[in-house]
Amino acid sequence: MRPSRWWALASLLAFASGSKPWDVPVPQPRAHSTGKLHWEPPCQYQRRHLQDGARITALLPPRLEGHWVSTGCEVRPGPEFLTRSYIFYPHRLFKAHQFYYTDPYCREPSYSLVIKGKLHLRQASWITRGATEAEHHLQKVGVVFHSERAMKEIAAQMNRSCPEFTLPTRPWTPGTVHEVFSAKAERDCTAALSFTMHELSLVRLEKQYLQQEGRVLEELFLGDIHTERPERMRYRPTGYQRPLQSATHHVHPCPACGLIYQADEHHPPILPLVPELPMHLSGKWVSSRCEVRPAVLFLTRYFTFYGNNRTWEGYYYHYSDALCKQPTFTIYASGHYSKGVPSSKVKGGTELEFKVMQAKVTPMDRATAAMLNSSEPGTCGERGSWAVGAERDITPTRGCTALGIRLPHAEYELFKMEQDARDRALLFIGERPTDGSSPDTPAKRPTSYQAPLVQCAGAPGVFSRRTNQNHLAGSDNSGSTASKSSPLALLLLVAGLHFLRQN
């Protein structure tokens, strides 16, 4: 059995056997002045916010009735820039709008899709814990073009892939709904648009109680989109894309929400211009939520970037549950990065090259420790030395084969910085390839982003960490896991997506 399969099985066995990883002491960085990573007070606040699982509940089965909207301009692999507005009615009917743009600010509409169909909720997912599997049946899909250029480009593609659709009696016209899918007429000409609604096959609804504001926030997570365009049609999601929020119970302020709520296929929303921050990559950045990735990964991330000498260090904290309460393993990594240059492919993005030079792993449950101890000698740190809560250096063995980590390692990255409506600095890092590979060549550089990190402290001093086991000694009195983070691209993918790669 491949190591990746071993890990997936080990995780399932640990869950089935009732092992309680939440009883394990949780890593807690100490003061930087003593040579260890330090949680600044705002970072500590963010950590406890993530740990407060009582604030977030998942509704099973999810009650989808209502109107759900994007909270800003979304970026899908390609890149594609879009906003979404989905309405779910009683009796399983839904109507969805997808508005596409030519710019990363969603201010220049290209075309809109109006989608009608039915959604049948099925059983709880056996693959992605906390999710519900669903089955959708499309009835109609129409496209409305908002520019001559978009119309000509898509019409040319459709003439090649679906020539029977283009008839003299049906000329292409901007502002007109052109039906490209009809279940009744048994016509499907959506291939030219690379269109699929497989995102509806995986659903999760979260309700968050904002105690300080006295409000409720409802978020709808739908399945992720494959990073390779040709794979979209047959891919079945195991992770999520950026969540939609309830038009009634959404975060405040949200300048985009009202605009998207009122839009239709003839009147796409023109979003307010979001302030772009210069790419000064310094400071401490932390996840704002428990993040879910394809191949059943639940994690939080915590980075520190040192802009004066372009070095970085960080953590990925992996968990076995969708609320990030049950830790499985932690990866620390460090290295350096190149000077950024504007991306020619993804407007608004910055291209960088990251080097991972050092990595350390901390198993946080017995299954992980057993798996690492069973690895081949010389392939993953010192064999037989792995113990729950004990950090071990995997740099001398040039990584860890069992976790798919190679050292040293280079990744070609895509970054973006923004400021949200609450004046928080956000850092977007490139989305990991869905197939579990690594963006280790320029051709594999991401064209979309992961969930944003929030800046929790300003620019630190020169990188001077001296790791020892003492930073693992702390434990959370609540019994929940620290919401720290980790390296960059490598580890999310490397330490995770590799686990369930196909043979």
C-alpha positions as semicolon CSV with decimal commas, in nm:
position;residue;x (nm);y (nm);z (nm)
1;M;0,000;0,000;0,000
2;R;0,131;0,344;-0,087
3;P;0,222;0,572;0,206
4;S;-0,049;0,816;0,103
5;R;-0,310;0,542;0,125
6;W;-0,159;0,433;0,455
7;W;-0,216;0,776;0,602
8;A;-0,576;0,799;0,485
9;L;-0,645;0,456;0,634
10;A;-0,462;0,541;0,953
11;S;-0,672;0,853;0,999
12;L;-0,992;0,655;0,952
13;L;-0,874;0,390;1,198
14;A;-0,790;0,653;1,454
15;F;-1,135;0,802;1,422
16;A;-1,303;0,462;1,435
17;S;-1,100;0,349;1,737
18;G;-1,210;0,650;1,939
19;S;-0,864;0,797;1,989
20;K;-0,886;1,146;2,132
21;P;-0,627;1,373;1,974
22;W;-0,782;1,669;2,153
23;D;-0,623;1,537;2,475
24;V;-0,278;1,604;2,330
25;P;-0,091;1,921;2,437
26;V;-0,128;2,183;2,165
27;P;0,167;2,375;2,017
28;Q;0,183;2,730;2,141
29;P;0,465;2,957;2,025
30;R;0,652;3,159;2,284
31;A;0,818;3,499;2,273
32;H;1,029;3,577;1,966
33;S;1,296;3,737;2,185
34;T;1,382;3,394;2,323
35;G;1,424;3,254;1,973
36;K;1,077;3,104;1,936
37;L;0,777;3,205;1,730
38;H;0,551;3,445;1,920
39;W;0,176;3,498;1,903
40;E;0,114;3,874;1,908
41;P;-0,202;3,968;2,106
42;P;-0,415;4,012;1,788
43;C;-0,292;3,673;1,668
44;Q;-0,384;3,521;2,002
45;Y;-0,731;3,671;1,970
46;Q;-0,768;3,525;1,622
47;R;-0,653;3,185;1,749
48;R;-0,916;3,182;2,023
49;H;-1,178;3,298;1,775
50;L;-1,098;2,994;1,562
51;Q;-1,103;2,767;1,865
52;D;-1,444;2,882;1,981
53;G;-1,634;2,599;1,817
54;A;-1,947;2,689;2,012
55;R;-1,988;2,992;1,787
56;I;-2,018;2,782;1,471
57;T;-2,268;2,507;1,404
58;A;-2,321;2,304;1,090
59;L;-2,680;2,228;0,998
60;L;-2,731;1,864;0,898
61;P;-2,919;1,823;0,679
62;P;-2,870;2,178;0,550
63;R;-3,176;2,398;0,502
64;L;-3,096;2,576;0,179
65;E;-3,415;2,774;0,117
66;G;-3,330;3,138;0,062
67;H;-3,105;3,370;-0,134
68;W;-2,725;3,328;-0,119
69;V;-2,473;3,572;-0,265
70;S;-2,100;3,623;-0,312
71;T;-1,940;3,877;-0,078
72;G;-1,692;4,000;-0,338
73;C;-1,522;3,925;-0,667
74;E;-1,426;3,557;-0,683
75;V;-1,136;3,408;-0,878
76;R;-1,163;3,061;-1,027
77;P;-0,878;2,872;-1,198
78;G;-0,812;2,992;-1,549
79;P;-0,837;3,262;-1,428
80;E;-1,208;3,340;-1,429
81;F;-1,353;3,635;-1,237
82;L;-1,712;3,604;-1,125
83;T;-1,985;3,669;-0,870
84;R;-2,269;3,430;-0,783
85;S;-2,630;3,469;-0,675
86;Y;-2,818;3,146;-0,594
87;I;-3,181;3,109;-0,486
88;F;-3,309;2,780;-0,344
89;Y;-3,686;2,741;-0,335
90;P;-3,907;2,492;-0,152
91;H;-3,973;2,166;-0,333
92;R;-3,604;2,140;-0,440
93;L;-3,612;2,401;-0,718
94;F;-3,323;2,644;-0,760
95;K;-3,229;2,938;-0,980
96;A;-2,866;3,045;-1,002
97;H;-2,692;3,341;-1,160
98;Q;-2,322;3,343;-1,242
99;F;-2,183;3,678;-1,358
100;Y;-1,846;3,668;-1,538
101;Y;-1,604;3,958;-1,584
102;T;-1,286;4,046;-1,768
103;D;-1,119;4,209;-1,465
104;P;-1,028;4,097;-1,109
105;Y;-1,251;4,365;-0,953
106;C;-1,572;4,243;-1,120
107;R;-1,642;4,581;-1,278
108;E;-1,634;4,490;-1,647
109;P;-1,909;4,231;-1,720
110;S;-1,843;3,980;-1,994
111;Y;-2,143;3,749;-1,985
112;S;-2,398;3,608;-1,742
113;L;-2,545;3,262;-1,698
114;V;-2,893;3,195;-1,566
115;I;-2,936;2,835;-1,447
116;K;-3,255;2,657;-1,343
117;G;-3,294;2,309;-1,204
118;K;-3,365;2,084;-0,907
119;L;-3,142;1,982;-0,618
120;H;-3,189;1,664;-0,417
121;L;-3,003;1,637;-0,088
122;R;-2,869;1,291;-0,018
123;Q;-2,674;1,139;0,270
124;A;-2,393;1,280;0,479
125;S;-2,065;1,257;0,291
126;W;-1,841;0,960;0,373
127;I;-1,546;1,143;0,221
128;T;-1,568;1,503;0,343
129;R;-1,676;1,505;0,706
130;G;-1,942;1,762;0,787
131;A;-2,068;1,784;0,428
132;T;-2,387;1,659;0,265
133;E;-2,387;1,494;-0,074
134;A;-2,643;1,614;-0,326
135;E;-2,762;1,545;-0,677
136;H;-2,867;1,817;-0,919
137;H;-3,077;1,802;-1,235
138;L;-3,048;2,092;-1,476
139;Q;-3,356;2,211;-1,662
140;K;-3,235;2,519;-1,849
141;V;-2,916;2,722;-1,888
142;G;-2,910;3,054;-2,070
143;V;-2,627;3,292;-2,153
144;V;-2,648;3,670;-2,194
145;F;-2,352;3,855;-2,343
146;H;-2,261;4,200;-2,221
147;S;-1,984;4,273;-2,471
148;E;-1,927;4,210;-2,841
149;R;-1,585;4,062;-2,769
150;A;-1,718;3,800;-2,527
151;M;-1,998;3,712;-2,765
152;K;-1,765;3,660;-3,061
153;E;-1,515;3,451;-2,862
154;I;-1,775;3,217;-2,714
155;A;-1,975;3,201;-3,037
156;A;-1,663;3,086;-3,220
157;Q;-1,606;2,813;-2,961
158;M;-1,969;2,708;-2,972
159;N;-1,966;2,692;-3,353
160;R;-1,689;2,432;-3,323
161;S;-1,823;2,230;-3,030
162;C;-2,196;2,258;-3,096
163;P;-2,254;2,358;-3,462
164;E;-2,620;2,255;-3,458
165;F;-2,689;2,535;-3,210
166;T;-2,600;2,822;-3,445
167;L;-2,883;2,866;-3,693
168;P;-2,967;3,155;-3,928
169;T;-3,290;3,205;-3,734
170;R;-3,103;3,236;-3,406
171;P;-2,845;3,514;-3,444
172;W;-2,613;3,603;-3,159
173;T;-2,717;3,931;-2,996
174;P;-2,580;4,105;-2,684
175;G;-2,840;4,147;-2,413
176;T;-3,050;3,852;-2,532
177;V;-3,089;3,525;-2,343
178;H;-2,952;3,241;-2,559
179;E;-3,053;2,901;-2,429
180;V;-2,749;2,674;-2,434
181;F;-2,898;2,386;-2,233
182;S;-3,248;2,243;-2,234
183;A;-3,337;1,914;-2,069
184;K;-3,674;1,914;-2,247
185;A;-3,519;1,966;-2,593
186;E;-3,226;1,737;-2,506
187;R;-2,981;2,005;-2,614
188;D;-2,652;2,069;-2,437
189;C;-2,411;2,327;-2,581
190;T;-2,242;2,425;-2,255
191;A;-1,905;2,265;-2,334
192;A;-1,783;2,585;-2,500
193;L;-1,830;2,759;-2,165
194;S;-1,662;2,480;-1,965
195;F;-1,981;2,495;-1,764
196;T;-2,072;2,252;-1,491
197;M;-2,275;2,271;-1,171
198;H;-2,093;1,986;-0,996
199;E;-2,033;2,233;-0,713
200;L;-2,388;2,142;-0,604
201;S;-2,285;1,783;-0,536
202;L;-2,122;1,880;-0,203
203;V;-2,300;2,112;0,039
204;R;-2,227;2,246;0,386
205;L;-2,424;2,511;0,573
206;E;-2,267;2,687;0,870
207;K;-2,432;2,921;1,118
208;Q;-2,204;3,146;1,318
209;Y;-2,319;3,340;1,622
210;L;-2,151;3,680;1,637
211;Q;-2,193;3,745;2,007
212;Q;-2,033;4,089;2,014
213;E;-2,253;4,211;1,730
214;G;-2,564;4,026;1,841
215;R;-2,617;3,881;1,493
216;V;-2,614;3,549;1,311
217;L;-2,400;3,482;1,003
218;E;-2,504;3,203;0,766
219;E;-2,260;3,070;0,505
220;L;-2,319;2,816;0,230
221;F;-2,017;2,614;0,119
222;L;-2,043;2,446;-0,223
223;G;-1,799;2,207;-0,387
224;D;-1,461;2,321;-0,519
225;I;-1,375;2,373;-0,886
226;H;-1,095;2,164;-1,038
227;T;-0,782;2,367;-1,108
228;E;-0,745;2,206;-1,452
229;R;-1,018;2,326;-1,688
230;P;-1,046;2,000;-1,890
231;E;-1,112;1,806;-1,567
232;R;-1,409;2,013;-1,454
233;M;-1,675;1,811;-1,629
234;R;-1,591;1,483;-1,455
235;Y;-1,456;1,608;-1,123
236;R;-1,661;1,545;-0,808
237;P;-1,568;1,789;-0,531
238;T;-1,413;1,687;-0,199
239;G;-1,340;2,044;-0,084
240;Y;-1,515;2,380;-0,099
241;Q;-1,487;2,707;-0,284
242;R;-1,534;3,051;-0,132
243;P;-1,862;3,044;0,063
244;L;-2,178;3,227;-0,030
245;Q;-2,352;3,419;0,246
246;S;-2,719;3,453;0,324
247;A;-2,865;3,770;0,176
248;T;-3,046;3,810;0,507
249;H;-2,773;3,702;0,749
250;H;-2,442;3,822;0,606
251;V;-2,134;3,994;0,739
252;H;-2,148;4,371;0,782
253;P;-2,040;4,583;0,612
254;C;-2,069;4,411;0,274
255;P;-2,081;4,665;-0,011
256;A;-2,103;4,390;-0,273
257;C;-2,386;4,189;-0,117
258;G;-2,671;4,425;-0,197
259;L;-2,551;4,481;-0,552
260;I;-2,530;4,107;-0,623
261;Y;-2,864;4,045;-0,451
262;Q;-3,044;4,291;-0,681
263;A;-2,873;4,179;-1,004
264;D;-3,013;3,960;-1,279
265;E;-2,885;3,820;-1,609
266;H;-2,959;4,149;-1,789
267;H;-2,816;4,370;-1,514
268;P;-2,494;4,219;-1,377
269;P;-2,356;4,376;-1,059
270;I;-2,073;4,628;-1,092
271;L;-1,881;4,597;-0,768
272;P;-1,718;4,885;-0,581
273;L;-1,346;4,914;-0,636
274;V;-1,158;4,728;-0,362
275;P;-0,845;4,903;-0,235
276;E;-0,537;4,716;-0,352
277;L;-0,245;4,703;-0,113
278;P;0,115;4,713;-0,238
279;M;0,291;4,378;-0,211
280;H;0,499;4,447;0,099
281;L;0,515;4,091;0,224
282;S;0,591;4,140;0,593
283;G;0,416;4,061;0,918
284;K;0,215;3,778;1,067
285;W;-0,085;3,629;0,893
286;V;-0,340;3,377;1,022
287;S;-0,639;3,183;0,891
288;S;-0,976;3,342;0,961
289;R;-1,158;3,009;0,962
290;C;-1,108;2,635;0,957
291;E;-1,013;2,570;0,595
292;V;-1,116;2,271;0,387
293;R;-0,918;2,147;0,089
294;P;-0,973;1,868;-0,164
295;A;-0,875;1,516;-0,056
296;V;-1,026;1,564;0,289
297;L;-0,795;1,822;0,442
298;F;-0,896;2,041;0,733
299;L;-0,639;2,293;0,845
300;T;-0,542;2,636;0,970
301;R;-0,235;2,831;0,863
302;Y;-0,005;3,079;1,036
303;F;0,282;3,259;0,859
304;T;0,547;3,511;0,943
305;F;0,717;3,693;0,655
306;Y;1,037;3,892;0,709
307;G;1,047;4,149;0,433
308;N;1,391;4,289;0,520
309;N;1,569;3,967;0,421
310;R;1,285;3,789;0,234
311;T;1,266;3,487;0,463
312;W;0,955;3,319;0,598
313;E;0,843;3,059;0,847
314;G;0,508;2,909;0,916
315;Y;0,282;2,633;1,034
316;Y;0,011;2,415;0,888
317;Y;-0,212;2,268;1,157
318;H;-0,407;1,970;1,025
319;Y;-0,721;1,829;1,181
320;S;-0,962;1,541;1,133
321;D;-1,281;1,747;1,158
322;A;-1,445;2,038;0,977
323;L;-1,431;2,268;1,281
324;C;-1,055;2,217;1,332
325;K;-1,097;2,089;1,686
326;Q;-0,926;1,748;1,660
327;P;-0,557;1,783;1,562
328;T;-0,378;1,515;1,364
329;F;-0,038;1,664;1,279
330;T;0,148;1,993;1,248
331;I;0,414;2,095;0,999
332;Y;0,660;2,376;1,054
333;A;0,860;2,499;0,757
334;S;1,092;2,785;0,674
335;G;1,286;2,921;0,380
336;H;1,315;3,228;0,161
337;Y;1,132;3,387;-0,130
338;S;1,209;3,597;-0,436
339;K;1,116;3,952;-0,514
340;G;0,766;3,964;-0,656
341;V;0,676;4,068;-1,011
342;P;0,328;4,154;-1,145
343;S;0,150;3,856;-1,297
344;S;0,091;3,877;-1,671
345;K;-0,170;3,601;-1,656
346;V;-0,375;3,690;-1,347
347;K;-0,452;4,061;-1,328
348;G;-0,390;4,201;-0,984
349;G;-0,168;3,911;-0,878
350;T;0,203;3,900;-0,797
351;E;0,431;3,613;-0,892
352;L;0,695;3,490;-0,648
353;E;0,919;3,188;-0,610
354;F;0,934;3,024;-0,269
355;K;1,203;2,792;-0,138
356;V;1,136;2,550;0,145
357;M;1,468;2,471;0,311
358;Q;1,368;2,324;0,647
359;A;1,067;2,135;0,778
360;K;0,963;1,975;1,105
361;V;0,664;1,756;1,184
362;T;0,469;1,705;1,504
363;P;0,226;1,411;1,517
364;M;-0,077;1,506;1,723
365;D;-0,247;1,168;1,746
366;R;-0,138;0,808;1,787
367;A;-0,229;0,701;1,433
368;T;0,001;0,962;1,281
369;A;0,287;0,877;1,515
370;A;0,249;0,506;1,432
371;M;0,246;0,577;1,060
372;L;0,564;0,786;1,079
373;N;0,739;0,525;1,294
374;S;0,661;0,261;1,031
375;S;0,819;0,458;0,746
376;E;1,129;0,324;0,573
377;P;1,459;0,410;0,746
378;G;1,611;0,732;0,619
379;T;1,293;0,853;0,448
380;C;1,122;1,054;0,724
381;G;1,335;1,175;1,013
382;E;1,463;0,931;1,270
383;R;1,259;0,613;1,253
384;G;1,115;0,503;1,587
385;S;1,153;0,847;1,742
386;W;0,806;0,974;1,664
387;A;0,580;1,039;1,962
388;V;0,256;1,230;2,006
389;G;0,325;1,598;2,070
390;A;0,700;1,572;1,996
391;E;0,841;1,775;1,705
392;R;1,102;1,605;1,485
393;D;1,322;1,755;1,216
394;I;1,284;1,595;0,871
395;T;1,546;1,815;0,706
396;P;1,834;1,562;0,747
397;T;1,633;1,301;0,552
398;R;1,553;1,558;0,282
399;G;1,186;1,553;0,372
400;C;0,938;1,281;0,456
401;T;0,832;1,030;0,193
402;A;0,532;0,918;0,398
403;L;0,394;1,272;0,388
404;G;0,509;1,348;0,034
405;I;0,749;1,623;0,146
406;R;1,070;1,686;-0,046
407;L;1,350;1,913;0,074
408;P;1,476;2,146;-0,045
409;H;1,173;2,236;-0,248
410;A;1,078;2,525;-0,480
411;E;0,728;2,645;-0,561
412;Y;0,606;2,904;-0,810
413;E;0,347;3,111;-0,632
414;L;0,075;3,368;-0,689
415;F;-0,001;3,628;-0,419
416;K;-0,245;3,915;-0,381
417;M;-0,310;4,164;-0,103
418;E;-0,637;4,348;-0,042
419;Q;-0,812;4,552;0,222
420;D;-1,164;4,446;0,313
421;A;-1,463;4,660;0,410
422;R;-1,355;4,643;0,776
423;D;-1,008;4,781;0,689
424;R;-0,835;4,449;0,754
425;A;-0,535;4,356;0,543
426;L;-0,594;4,026;0,358
427;L;-0,334;3,801;0,199
428;F;-0,441;3,564;-0,080
429;I;-0,203;3,277;-0,163
430;G;-0,229;3,062;-0,475
431;E;-0,471;2,769;-0,478
432;R;-0,313;2,423;-0,463
433;P;-0,353;2,191;-0,766
434;T;-0,653;1,963;-0,720
435;D;-0,463;1,653;-0,838
436;G;-0,225;1,666;-0,542
437;S;0,081;1,776;-0,736
438;S;0,298;2,074;-0,652
439;P;0,342;2,399;-0,850
440;D;0,713;2,327;-0,890
441;T;0,742;2,468;-1,243
442;P;0,640;2,807;-1,384
443;A;0,378;2,634;-1,601
444;K;0,204;2,504;-1,289
445;R;0,185;2,839;-1,115
446;P;-0,165;2,890;-0,964
447;T;-0,423;3,105;-1,139
448;S;-0,663;3,130;-0,845
449;Y;-0,642;3,174;-0,469
450;Q;-0,703;2,999;-0,140
451;A;-0,912;3,152;0,138
452;P;-0,749;3,478;0,250
453;L;-0,529;3,509;0,556
454;V;-0,581;3,803;0,791
455;Q;-0,291;4,013;0,913
456;C;-0,272;3,983;1,289
457;A;0,059;4,167;1,352
458;G;0,285;4,405;1,165
459;A;0,633;4,355;1,024
460;P;0,860;4,157;1,260
461;G;1,237;4,166;1,290
462;V;1,492;3,946;1,120
463;F;1,410;3,577;1,111
464;S;1,597;3,412;1,397
465;R;1,394;3,115;1,511
466;R;1,571;2,841;1,703
467;T;1,331;2,554;1,729
468;N;1,318;2,316;2,021
469;Q;1,048;2,110;2,181
470;N;0,963;2,370;2,444
471;H;0,727;2,551;2,208
472;L;0,511;2,239;2,216
473;A;0,477;2,236;2,591
474;G;0,171;2,463;2,615
475;S;-0,184;2,332;2,609
476;D;-0,516;2,501;2,566
477;N;-0,737;2,489;2,870
478;S;-1,040;2,453;2,651
479;G;-0,901;2,134;2,502
480;S;-0,920;2,267;2,149
481;T;-0,647;2,315;1,896
482;A;-0,434;2,619;1,831
483;S;-0,518;2,786;1,506
484;K;-0,175;2,844;1,374
485;S;-0,051;2,806;1,028
486;S;0,224;2,707;0,816
487;P;0,433;2,724;0,521
488;L;0,329;2,823;0,196
489;A;0,216;2,613;-0,084
490;L;0,423;2,312;-0,037
491;L;0,279;2,193;0,280
492;L;-0,082;2,231;0,218
493;L;-0,047;2,022;-0,092
494;V;0,248;1,827;-0,008
495;A;0,146;1,725;0,335
496;G;-0,208;1,677;0,243
497;L;-0,322;1,629;-0,109
498;H;-0,053;1,373;-0,169
499;F;-0,228;1,146;0,078
500;L;-0,513;1,057;-0,150
501;R;-0,348;1,073;-0,489
502;Q;-0,454;0,814;-0,741
503;N;-0,227;0,519;-0,808
